[in-house]
């Protein structure tokens, strides 16, 4: 992964690599979601409004969210691997990324929903309605119950390299990593960090729902 994401490479190449990996992370999860959702695949095969709305949702909501979150994480990954980064505690990057990941997922969904109401007439064209459905939607995303879950798990492609690399270099996390063969330990910590991000997102969404009611 180091050769794909470096602070020394041209900005356009970095952006292109982020887009490529975002698609690699998004498309397989999206395919699984379509197959698992009852009647969804047949509705898309028939084309018409269902297919156009689906493609618009993915292109205007899913891909931007996945791309932006992945960009941040891959940039942190590049920073972690640059020379002179040894003096930083890598575990802090995990905490920072988890916080940014959750915040971006919430804010970007809210922004895109409001814009969709204005531009495409989604949510009855009401911005208030658009905002009101953000929390209920995201509260179920970690359980893969809606398409936002696809976008959440598509960002694993950037989370795992960053978290595993940081865990392997962290003095704080070494006691935990040492409980397993090194690569296994770093991957387990990476998965645990991602799960914690999904859990934080769910908790925040549930709290917002209760405040709205």
C-alpha positions in Angstrom: 0.0 0.0 0.0 2.9 2.3 0.6 3.6 2.6 -3.1 0.1 3.8 -3.7 -0.1 6.4 -1.0 2.8 8.7 -0.2 3.1 12.4 0.7 5.8 12.7 -2.0 3.6 11.6 -4.9 1.8 14.1 -7.2 -1.6 15.2 -5.8 -3.5 14.0 -8.9 -2.0 10.6 -8.7 -2.9 10.4 -5.0 -6.5 11.4 -5.8 -6.6 8.9 -8.6 -5.4 6.1 -6.3 -7.9 7.1 -3.6 -10.7 6.9 -6.3 -9.5 3.5 -7.5 -9.4 2.0 -4.0 -12.7 3.6 -3.1 -14.3 1.8 -6.1 -12.5 -1.4 -5.1 -14.0 -1.1 -1.6 -17.5 0.1 -2.7 -18.5 -2.1 -5.6 -18.2 -5.6 -4.0 -20.1 -4.5 -0.9 -22.7 -2.8 -3.1 -23.1 -6.1 -5.1 -23.6 -8.1 -1.9 -26.2 -5.6 -0.7 -28.2 -5.7 -3.9 -28.2 -9.5 -3.8 -29.3 -9.7 -0.2 -32.0 -7.1 -0.4 -35.3 -8.9 -1.2 -36.6 -8.0 -4.7 -33.9 -5.3 -5.1 -31.9 -7.0 -7.9 -35.0 -7.8 -10.0 -36.2 -4.2 -9.6 -32.8 -2.9 -10.9 -32.7 -5.4 -13.7 -36.1 -4.1 -14.9 -34.5 -0.6 -15.2 -36.7 2.4 -15.1 -37.0 4.8 -12.1 -35.7 2.3 -9.6 -32.4 1.9 -11.5 -32.0 5.6 -12.1 -32.6 6.5 -8.4 -30.2 3.8 -7.3 -27.4 5.0 -9.6 -28.0 8.6 -8.6 -27.9 7.6 -4.9 -24.6 5.8 -5.4 -23.0 8.5 -7.5 -24.2 11.5 -5.5 -24.2 10.1 -2.0 -22.2 6.9 -1.7 -19.1 7.5 -3.8 -18.5 11.1 -2.5 -18.8 9.9 1.2 -16.6 6.8 0.6 -14.0 8.9 -1.4 -13.7 11.7 1.2 -13.4 9.4 4.2 -10.9 7.2 2.3 -8.9 10.3 1.3 -8.5 11.3 4.9 -7.4 7.8 6.1 -5.0 7.2 3.2 -3.5 10.6 3.8 -2.9 9.7 7.5 -1.5 6.4 6.3 0.9 8.3 4.0 1.9 10.6 6.9 2.4 7.6 9.2 4.9 6.1 6.7 6.9 9.2 5.9 10.4 9.6 7.3 10.6 11.5 10.6 7.2 10.1 11.7 8.8 7.8 14.3 8.5 10.3 17.1 4.7 10.3 16.9 2.6 7.8 18.8 0.8 5.9 16.1 -2.1 4.9 18.3 -3.2 8.6 18.3 -3.7 8.4 14.6 -6.2 5.6 15.1 -8.1 7.6 17.6 -8.0 10.7 15.4 -9.2 8.7 12.3 -12.0 7.0 14.2 -13.3 10.4 15.4 -12.9 12.0 11.9 -14.5 9.0 10.2 -17.6 9.2 12.4 -17.9 13.0 12.1 -17.5 12.9 8.3 -20.0 10.1 7.9 -22.6 12.1 9.8 -21.9 15.5 8.3 -21.6 14.4 4.7 -24.8 12.4 4.9 -26.6 15.4 6.3 -25.2 17.7 3.7 -25.9 15.4 0.8 -29.4 14.7 2.0 -30.2 18.4 2.2 -28.7 19.0 -1.3 -30.6 16.1 -2.7 -33.8 17.6 -1.4 -33.0 20.9 -3.1 -31.6 19.6 -6.4 -33.6 16.4 -7.0 -36.7 16.9 -4.9 -35.8 13.9 -2.7 -37.6 13.7 0.7 -40.5 15.6 -0.8 -38.2 18.5 -1.5 -38.1 19.3 2.2 -34.7 20.0 3.8 -36.2 19.6 7.2 -37.4 16.1 6.3 -34.0 15.3 4.8 -32.2 16.2 8.0 -34.8 14.3 10.1 -34.1 11.0 8.4 -30.3 11.1 8.7 -30.1 9.8 12.2 -32.6 6.9 11.7 -30.8 5.9 8.5 -27.4 5.9 10.1 -28.6 4.1 13.2 -29.2 1.0 11.1 -26.1 1.4 8.8 -23.8 -0.6 11.0 -26.2 -3.6 10.8 -26.1 -3.4 7.0 -29.9 -2.8 6.9 -29.7 0.0 4.3 -27.5 1.3 1.6 -25.6 3.6 4.0 -24.2 0.4 5.5 -22.6 -0.3 2.2 -20.9 3.1 2.3 -19.8 2.5 5.9 -18.2 -0.9 5.2 -16.7 0.3 1.9 -14.4 2.5 3.9 -12.7 -0.6 5.4 -10.4 -0.4 2.5 -8.7 2.6 4.0 -9.2 1.9 7.7 -7.4 -1.5 7.8 -4.1 -0.4 6.3 -3.9 2.7 8.6 -5.0 0.9 11.8 -2.9 -2.2 11.3 0.2 -0.2 10.4 -0.3 2.1 13.4 -1.0 -0.8 15.8 2.2 -2.6 14.6 4.3 0.5 15.4 2.6 1.6 18.6 4.3 1.2 21.9 1.0 1.6 23.7 -0.6 -1.2 21.8 2.3 -3.6 21.8 1.0 -5.6 24.9 -2.2 -6.3 23.0 -0.4 -7.0 19.7 2.0 -9.3 21.5 -0.9 -11.6 22.6 -1.1 -12.9 19.0 1.2 -13.5 16.1 2.1 -9.9 15.0 0.1 -9.7 11.8 -2.9 -11.3 13.4 -2.7 -9.0 16.4 -2.5 -5.8 14.3 -5.4 -6.9 12.1 -7.5 -7.7 15.1 -6.8 -4.3 16.6 -7.6 -2.7 13.2 -11.0 -4.5 13.0 -11.7 -3.6 16.6 -11.0 0.1 15.9 -13.3 0.0 12.9 -16.0 -1.7 14.9 -15.6 1.0 17.5 -16.2 3.7 14.8 -19.3 1.9 13.7 -20.5 1.6 17.3 -19.9 5.3 18.0 -21.8 6.2 14.8 -24.7 4.1 15.9 -24.7 5.5 19.5 -24.6 9.1 18.2 -27.4 8.4 15.7 -29.6 6.8 18.5 -29.0 9.8 20.8 -30.0 12.2 18.0 -33.2 10.2 17.4 -34.2 10.4 21.0 -33.5 14.2 21.0 -35.7 14.5 17.9 -38.6 12.6 19.5 
